[in-house]
């Protein structure tokens, strides 16, 4: 069977990693995804398999126990995993962002403390910016970290939409600290909050109420997190210095957008695979529906959109690996990949006809899952604002 979205110029090691992940997805994820998703059951065995493959430490440097691979390698693995079940890619997404933020901004003590255990999956990461009253407007964060006389802080507030909120043991939390900086963006600090996995009071003054019931993205735990005078040491400030939280989070979100683009690409690939397979099985008016021009044209557009999305995602990842700023490229990749994935999956749904509406068919699940790609790590409208403002600077008259 042919595959769309192959990537040129990979090393032998990258090829071997992708081959291993692809085999794992085909054998361990796709066969059980429907059942687990419909039951909204956490994929424990799959997660354990990912630990054994080293996926949790894929980008963590070898000196901290990881594999030391590139963002490109990671994104291509995510694409494969999302092709099998998008929720599973979510298990490692926020973990990866926290690990990346530690690698880029953490103190050496913080790196030594957390990265080796994150590489094995013993410590599981989540990150938290959103609140009930804010989404894209990060400047409106209201969760407050107040400095105490002994130099520690007390965190009070409510956070929303934490992926891995229940299963994580380390959460990067963006707070407002108000320590005298002129800009609101310099009045934010990221804290590394430790907790136990589960729901209820997971640390003193930290409560995870329970899973949020969602349209799709099932199995994984998406939660709120409530802070009530949670006391935390200044040593748990990411990087050790207050006031840098906004910029640290934006750096994490930038690579997160590549991750979401990769997840969207995976969903698009699977939607295409299901659509082209069904079109060669289903017959109407005496021939396979793939032989009808309307379906053939639809398949051609679907395949083209898969390729475009994949190549833009790869370009953004490669650019980040060179150390260059790539907020525009990440925004473009995320916007195109999420919008095209939505279109490809919907076209596959249309090809399936009435059967696509049945829960017995995989396309029904993917149809619900792909909608999250339009929202996660910033909507298309937010990406357009980022892209447009940058273009105005580049082409200033």
C-alpha positions in Angstrom: 0.0 0.0 0.0 1.4 3.4 -0.9 1.8 6.2 1.6 1.4 9.8 1.3 3.6 12.3 3.3 6.9 10.5 3.2 9.8 12.7 4.3 13.1 13.0 2.4 16.5 13.5 3.8 16.0 11.5 7.0 18.9 9.7 8.7 19.0 5.9 9.1 18.3 6.4 12.8 15.2 8.6 12.1 13.9 6.1 9.6 14.3 3.3 12.1 12.5 5.2 14.8 9.6 6.0 12.5 9.4 2.5 11.3 9.2 1.2 14.9 6.6 3.8 15.9 4.5 3.1 12.8 4.6 -0.7 13.5 3.6 0.0 17.1 0.6 2.2 16.0 -0.5 -0.4 13.5 -0.3 -3.3 15.9 -1.1 -1.8 19.3 -3.1 1.4 18.8 -5.4 1.2 15.8 -6.9 -2.2 16.8 -8.0 -0.9 20.2 -8.6 2.8 19.5 -12.3 2.5 18.8 -13.2 0.5 21.9 -11.1 2.7 24.2 -12.4 5.9 22.7 -16.1 4.9 22.9 -15.5 3.9 26.6 -13.6 7.1 27.3 -10.9 4.8 28.8 -7.4 5.9 29.5 -4.9 4.0 27.2 -2.7 2.6 30.0 -1.2 -0.2 28.0 -0.5 2.0 25.1 1.2 4.6 27.3 3.4 1.9 28.9 4.4 0.8 25.4 5.4 4.4 24.5 7.5 4.5 27.6 9.3 1.3 26.5 9.9 2.9 23.1 11.5 5.9 24.7 9.0 8.4 23.2 8.6 10.3 26.5 12.3 11.2 26.3 12.6 11.5 22.5 13.9 15.1 22.5 15.5 15.1 26.0 19.3 15.2 25.7 21.2 12.0 26.2 23.0 13.5 29.3 19.6 13.6 31.0 18.7 10.1 29.9 16.8 10.9 26.7 17.4 10.0 23.1 18.5 13.5 22.1 16.5 13.6 18.9 15.3 16.6 16.9 11.9 18.4 16.9 11.5 17.0 13.3 11.9 13.4 14.5 9.5 14.1 17.4 6.9 15.7 15.1 7.0 12.8 12.6 6.5 10.3 15.5 3.5 12.4 16.6 2.1 12.3 13.1 2.3 8.5 13.2 0.7 8.3 16.6 -2.1 10.7 15.8 -2.8 8.6 12.7 -3.6 5.8 15.0 -5.5 7.7 17.7 -5.2 11.4 18.3 -5.8 11.1 22.0 -2.6 9.2 22.4 -0.6 12.0 20.8 -2.1 14.3 23.4 -0.7 12.2 26.2 2.8 13.1 25.1 2.2 16.6 23.8 2.0 18.6 27.0 4.7 16.3 28.6 6.9 17.3 25.7 6.2 21.0 26.0 7.1 21.0 29.7 10.3 19.0 29.0 11.2 21.5 26.2 10.6 24.5 28.5 12.8 22.9 31.2 15.6 22.3 28.6 15.4 25.8 27.3 14.7 27.8 30.4 15.2 25.6 33.5 18.1 26.0 36.0 20.7 23.2 35.9 19.3 22.0 39.3 15.7 21.8 37.8 17.0 19.9 34.7 18.9 17.4 36.9 15.8 17.0 39.1 13.2 16.4 36.5 14.5 15.6 33.0 15.9 12.1 33.7 12.5 11.0 35.2 10.6 12.7 32.4 12.7 10.8 29.9 11.4 7.5 31.3 7.9 8.7 31.8 8.2 8.3 35.6 7.4 12.1 35.9 4.6 13.1 33.6 4.2 16.7 32.5 1.3 19.1 31.9 1.2 22.8 31.3 -1.4 25.4 32.2 -2.1 28.8 30.8 -5.9 28.9 30.1 -8.4 29.9 32.7 -12.3 29.9 32.7 -12.3 33.6 31.7 -9.5 33.6 29.2 -8.2 31.6 26.2 -6.1 33.4 23.7 -5.8 36.6 25.8 -2.9 35.4 28.0 -2.4 38.9 29.4 -5.7 38.5 31.3 -4.3 35.7 33.5 -5.7 36.1 37.0 -4.2 33.1 38.9 -2.0 34.9 41.4 1.3 34.0 43.0 1.9 36.2 46.1 5.3 36.4 47.6 5.5 35.6 51.3 7.8 37.0 54.0 9.9 33.8 54.0 10.5 34.1 50.2 8.0 31.4 49.2 4.8 32.0 47.2 1.1 31.3 47.6 -0.8 30.4 44.4 -4.5 31.1 44.3 -6.8 30.8 41.2 -8.5 28.5 38.8 -7.0 26.9 35.7 -8.8 25.3 32.8 -8.2 22.8 29.9 -5.3 20.9 31.3 -4.4 18.0 29.1 -3.0 15.3 31.4 -4.4 17.2 34.3 -5.1 14.1 36.3 -2.3 11.8 35.2 0.5 14.3 35.4 2.9 14.7 38.4 4.5 18.0 37.3 2.6 21.0 36.0 4.0 24.2 34.5 1.6 26.9 35.7 1.5 30.4 34.4 0.7 32.9 37.2 0.6 36.7 37.7 3.2 37.8 40.2 3.0 41.7 40.0 6.5 42.3 41.2 6.9 45.8 39.8 7.6 45.3 36.1 6.1 47.9 33.8 4.6 45.5 31.2 1.9 43.1 32.1 3.8 40.5 30.1 6.7 40.9 32.5 4.5 40.4 35.5 4.0 36.6 34.8 5.9 33.8 36.3 5.9 30.0 35.5 5.9 27.7 38.5 6.7 24.0 38.4 4.0 22.5 40.6 4.4 19.0 41.9 1.4 16.8 42.6 0.3 13.2 42.8 -1.6 11.7 39.9 -5.4 11.3 40.2 -8.3 13.5 41.1 -9.4 15.4 44.2 -6.7 17.2 46.3 -3.6 16.1 44.5 -1.3 18.4 46.6 -1.9 20.7 49.5 -4.0 23.5 48.1 -4.2 21.9 44.7 -7.5 20.3 43.5 -8.2 18.5 40.2 -12.0 18.2 40.2 -12.4 15.5 37.5 -12.4 14.9 33.8 -14.2 17.4 31.5 -16.7 15.5 29.3 -15.8 16.4 25.7 -17.2 15.9 22.2 -14.0 14.0 21.1 -10.4 13.7 22.4 -11.7 10.9 24.6 -9.6 8.6 26.9 -7.2 11.3 27.8 -7.9 13.4 31.0 -8.7 17.0 30.3 -9.3 18.9 33.6 -9.5 22.0 35.6 -7.1 22.8 38.4 -7.9 24.8 41.4 -5.3 26.5 43.6 -6.3 27.6 47.2 -3.3 29.2 48.9 -0.9 26.5 47.5 2.4 27.3 49.1 5.4 26.7 46.8 9.1 27.4 47.1 10.8 30.1 44.9 13.1 27.2 43.8 10.1 26.0 41.7 10.1 29.1 39.6 11.1 28.0 36.1 14.6 29.4 35.5 14.7 30.7 39.0 13.8 34.3 38.1 10.2 35.7 38.3 8.7 37.8 35.5 9.8 35.6 32.6 6.7 33.3 32.5 5.0 34.7 29.5 8.0 34.4 27.2 8.7 30.9 28.5 5.2 29.8 27.8 5.2 31.3 24.3 8.4 29.5 23.5 6.6 26.3 24.6 3.5 27.0 22.6 5.6 27.7 19.5 6.9 24.1 19.4 3.4 23.0 20.6 2.0 24.4 17.4 4.3 22.2 15.4 3.1 19.4 17.5 -0.6 20.2 16.8 0.2 20.5 13.1 1.8 17.1 13.2 -1.3 15.7 15.0 -3.6 17.3 12.3 -1.4 15.7 9.6 -1.8 12.3 11.2 -5.6 12.7 11.3 -5.6 13.8 7.7 -3.5 10.8 6.6 -5.8 8.4 8.4 -8.9 10.1 7.0 -7.4 9.8 3.5 -6.5 6.2 4.0 -10.0 5.3 5.2 -11.6 7.3 2.3 -9.6 5.9 -0.5 -9.9 2.3 0.8 -13.7 2.6 1.2 -14.0 4.2 -2.3 -12.4 1.1 -3.8 -14.8 -1.3 -1.9 -18.2 0.4 -2.2 -20.0 0.0 -5.5 -22.8 2.1 -7.0 -24.4 2.0 -10.4 -22.3 -1.0 -11.4 -18.8 0.2 -10.5 -16.6 1.2 -7.6 -17.4 4.7 -6.4 -13.7 5.5 -6.8 -14.3 5.3 -10.6 -16.9 8.1 -10.4 -15.3 11.4 -11.4 -16.8 13.2 -8.4 -15.1 10.8 -6.0 -11.9 10.7 -8.0 -11.6 14.5 -7.9 -12.4 14.5 -4.1 -9.6 12.0 -3.5 -7.1 14.1 -5.6 -7.8 17.1 -3.5 -7.6 15.2 -0.3 -4.2 13.7 -1.2 -2.9 17.1 -2.2 -4.0 18.7 1.1 -2.2 15.9 3.0 1.0 16.6 1.2 0.8 20.4 1.6 0.1 20.1 5.3 2.9 17.6 5.9 5.5 19.6 4.0 4.7 22.8 5.9 4.9 21.0 9.2 8.2 19.5 8.3 9.6 22.9 7.2 8.6 24.5 10.5 10.2 21.7 12.5 13.4 21.8 10.6 13.6 25.6 11.0 13.2 25.3 14.7 15.9 22.7 14.8 18.3 25.2 13.3 17.7 27.5 16.3 15.9 30.2 14.3 12.7 31.9 15.3 9.8 30.3 13.6 6.6 31.7 15.1 5.2 32.6 11.7 6.1 29.3 10.1 4.7 27.4 13.1 1.5 29.5 12.8 1.2 28.8 9.1 1.8 25.1 9.5 -0.7 24.9 12.4 -3.4 26.8 10.5 -3.0 25.0 7.2 -2.7 21.5 8.8 -5.7 21.9 11.0 -8.0 23.5 8.4 -6.9 20.9 5.7 -7.3 18.0 8.1 -10.8 19.1 8.9 -11.6 19.3 5.2 -9.9 15.9 4.3 -11.7 14.1 7.2 -15.0 15.6 6.2 -14.5 14.6 2.6 -13.7 11.0 3.8 -16.9 11.2 5.9 -18.9 12.1 2.8 -17.3 9.3 0.8 -18.5 6.8 3.5 -22.1 8.1 3.1 -24.5 6.9 5.7 -21.9 4.4 7.1 -19.7 7.3 8.2 -22.4 8.3 10.7 -22.2 4.9 12.3 -20.0 4.4 15.4 -18.9 1.1 13.9 -16.8 3.0 11.4 -13.5 4.7 12.4 -14.3 7.8 10.4 -17.0 8.8 12.8 -14.5 9.0 15.6 -11.9 10.9 13.5 -14.7 13.3 12.5 -15.2 14.3 16.1 -11.5 14.3 17.0 -10.4 16.6 14.1 -12.4 19.5 15.4 -10.1 19.9 18.3 -7.2 20.6 15.9 -9.1 23.9 15.0 -8.8 25.1 18.6 -5.7 23.5 20.2 -2.6 25.8 20.6 -4.5 28.8 19.2 -7.4 29.0 16.7 -6.8 29.8 13.0 -7.9 33.3 13.7 -5.1 33.7 16.2 -2.6 32.2 13.8 -3.7 34.7 11.1 -3.1 37.6 13.5 0.4 36.3 14.2 1.2 35.8 10.6 -0.4 39.0 9.4 1.4 41.2 11.9 4.7 39.6 10.9 4.1 40.1 7.2 3.3 43.8 7.8 6.7 44.2 9.5 8.5 42.3 6.7 6.8 44.2 3.9 6.5 47.6 5.5 6.0 50.3 2.9 
